[in-house]
Amino acid sequence: MLGPQAGSILVVGGTHGNEPNAPWLLKQWQYQPDDLQHSNFVLQLVHGNPEALADCRRYIERDLNRSFAAALLAEADQCSLEVRRARELLQAHGPEGVSPALVALDLHTTTAAMGNSLVVYGRRPADLALAAGIQQRLGLPVYLHEADQAQQGFLVECWPCGLVIEVGPVPQGLLHAGICRMSQLALEAALAVLDLAAAGSLRLPPALVVHRHLGSVDLPRHADGTPAALLHPRLQGGDWSPLRPADPVFLAAAGHAIPLAAVLPSRLRGEPCFWPVFINEAAYGEKGIAFSLTRRERWPLDEQALVALQGVAQALQRRQVSP
Ligand SMILES: [Zn+2]
């Protein structure tokens, strides 16, 4: 027999401890549950990394949102605070957990001028359908992150369906009513899409527009690791805008501009145009990422995506009415 929490939707805030806006929203919805418009689905509102939040740090020992890789979770001698927290979250709220959730919506902010966007990992049909439904309502850009060996183990990948809602720009550690509002609107849109999918009345657009991750570029650095250039002022704030190989991306201390072509990974040479994202994201300096490059693509949506999302949404409903 399934418990009353079975088949719920997990809403996570504060996976990164220096992003306090989503944790603020979780608190607000606990005081005023009616403030969040949603269907009858059961929501589990969970703080991702409370220790890091208390310290206003992205993480204590390692990035929680890179700690959900199966191999890492299975390592017996891996006992960093964040890996232990990842295991805890899965035991409590994972699809096979004590209070199982089938969908995970992870609320983040960025210091980059990206506005409100969705981050999808890989090409799971249910995720693409959910993103398409939200894009249809709010027109949000979708960053599709895949095939990056340096960045793995994202939280939402451990649930049958899930995505990240990413809102910016906002400095780390700063509460901002507008950022809270945008996060809430995107979350409500996601819940509305799931509601329609459960009812069998969701109609998706013929295609999803994605910005597919191709790779990342670091600042030019001296041998000792210190920056040899800074981001070019023309690129700052240019997230989602076309960037061509001849365009300047860095400004050296000596005063000359460095074009994208000079720093492009060799496998990306020949690509005529990119759409950069996470430009000068403050948290990514330590990851060696000054900006990421995407290609804008239009992906036709087949029936399989809709059916996959309906399957998840209807399982949420079925489990809810189980005695
Ligand atoms: Zn984050």
Residues whose N, C-alpha, C, O or C-beta is under 5 A from the ligand:
A	BS01	ZN	H16 E19 H108 T109
